[in-house]
Amino acid sequence: MSWINGITVGIVLVLIGFFGCMTRKNLIKIILCIDVVFLGLILFFVGLGYVEEGRAPLLEENPEEALALQENFQYVDPLPQTLMLTTVVVELSVTALALALTIKVYELYKTLNVRELEQ
């Protein structure tokens, strides 16, 4: 049942992040809300890939032993965790780029308020 909690918390984090992106006026707060959306997506997909009492899909030296183990265990697909590790790197890069652009916007306009930048 813990995978359902991970999926639920992931969905809630995505919704909170989207709400923050729509309601905040400060660029740094908007960037942090985008990070919350990324974290919610990561938690959601890791929750989808969770298997209760699952085992890593490693090959055994003895093929007969591997067949016996296959009947007793359910294997975990490592692809969701691998993709989420890649997502963490992309999230870090997007955040760094967005913060660098925010610094340049502040140097040019002397404000981080989105409403003032629109004018």
N, C-alpha and C positions, 0 to 999 in steps of 0.2 A: 503493500500500500504506500510505501514511501515514494515511489515513482510518481504517484498521483499528486502528492504534495509538491514535488519538484516541478511538475508541469503546471500546477495551479499557481505556485509562487512565480514561475516564469511568466505566465500570462498576466498576472497582476503587475509585475515589474514593467512589462512592455506597455501596459495601459497607463501606468503612472508616468512612464517616460514620455509617451505621446501627449498626455495631458500637460506635462511640464513644458514640452516643446511648444505647444499651442498657447499657453498662458503666460509664459515668462517673457520679459522684455530685454533682459540683459544677455548679451551674447555668450558669456562664460556659463551662465546658468543653463542656457539652451544646449551648449556643448555637453555639460554634465548630464542633462536629461537624455541626450542621444547616447551617452555611455550607459545609462540605466537601461535603455531599450536594448542595446547590445548585450548587456549582462542578462536581461530577461530572456532573450533569444537563446543564449548559451545554456542557461539553466533549463529552458524548455526542451531543447534538443538532447541534452544529456539525460534529462528525465525520460525522454522517449526511448533512449538507448539502454536504460537500466534494466537489468534482469536479476530478479531475486535469486540469490545463491548461485549466480552465474559464474562461469569459469573462463579464463582466457583461452582462446583457440590455439593451443600449442600442440605440436606433434610429439607423440611419445616414441621412444626408441623401439619398442616392441609393438608391431601392428595389432596383435591380438589383444594386448593390454589397452591399446587405443580404442578398439571396438567395444571392449567391456566398459571403459570409462564413458564412452559416448552414450551408452544407454542410461548411465546413472546421473549424468550432469547435463545441464543446459548451457550451451556456450554463448558468450557475449560477443556481439558484433563490435569490433573496435573502430569502425568507420565513423560513427557519430562523435566519439571522443577526439578522433584525429581531426575531423573537420572543425570542431569547436576550438581546438588548439590553434588551428590556422586562423579562425575568426578572432581569437584574442590578439594575435599579431596584427591583423588588419585593423581591429579596433584601436590598438595603441597607435598605429600609424595615422589613422584618420583623426584621432584626438590631437596628436602632435601637430599635424598640418592645420587643423582648425584653430588651435591655440596660437600658432605662428601667424596665421592670417588675422586673428583677432588683435594681436599686438600691432600689426601693420594698420588695421582699421583704426585703432585707438590713436596711433601716432598721427594719422592723417586727419581724423575728424574730432579727436579729443572727447569721444563719447563711445559707450558700448550699448547704449539704449537703441533698440531696433526702431522704435517709433521716430526718434530723432534722426536716424540715418535715412529713413524713407523720404524725408523732406528735402 
